[in-house]
Amino acid sequence: MKDGRWGMMGISERIAKLGGSIVIENNSATDSGVRITMLI
């Protein structure tokens, strides 16, 4: 964690507070993705 930056941990906490979820996928050395689901 860098000074003043929370990275994925901060993003995950913010999404959870809004009732959403986050999935981080790494399928290979060159293929990764992030899926954020929010119910509105």
SEVO-248874 format. One record per residue (C-alpha): residue number from 1; x, y, z. Coordinates in Angstrom, 3 decimals, always signed. Layout:
# SEVO-248874
[NUM [X Y Z]],
...
END
This chain:
# SEVO-248874
[1 [+0.000 +0.000 +0.000]],
[2 [+1.388 +3.399 -0.989]],
[3 [+0.877 +6.520 +1.100]],
[4 [-2.654 +7.812 +0.597]],
[5 [-3.593 +4.947 -1.723]],
[6 [-5.587 +1.870 -0.812]],
[7 [-5.618 +0.020 -4.147]],
[8 [-7.869 -3.010 -4.510]],
[9 [-8.479 -3.260 -0.755]],
[10 [-10.017 +0.217 -0.720]],
[11 [-12.069 -0.474 -3.834]],
[12 [-13.347 -3.750 -2.328]],
[13 [-14.382 -2.023 +0.902]],
[14 [-16.210 +0.769 -0.938]],
[15 [-18.083 -1.686 -3.152]],
[16 [-19.076 -3.805 -0.124]],
[17 [-20.428 -0.726 +1.685]],
[18 [-22.649 -0.079 -1.340]],
[19 [-23.965 -3.649 -1.273]],
[20 [-21.925 -4.899 -4.208]],
[21 [-19.241 -7.487 -4.796]],
[22 [-15.965 -7.665 -6.650]],
[23 [-14.256 -10.662 -8.275]],
[24 [-10.646 -10.541 -9.422]],
[25 [-9.728 -13.250 -11.922]],
[26 [-6.332 -14.285 -13.211]],
[27 [-6.655 -16.998 -15.872]],
[28 [-3.078 -16.962 -17.129]],
[29 [+0.076 -14.891 -17.087]],
[30 [-1.411 -12.400 -19.569]],
[31 [-5.168 -12.608 -18.980]],
[32 [-6.795 -11.066 -15.939]],
[33 [-9.975 -9.194 -15.194]],
[34 [-12.113 -7.514 -12.587]],
[35 [-15.871 -7.958 -12.293]],
[36 [-17.913 -5.593 -10.103]],
[37 [-21.554 -6.398 -9.435]],
[38 [-23.941 -3.809 -7.992]],
[39 [-27.616 -4.312 -7.240]],
[40 [-29.622 -1.133 -7.639]],
END
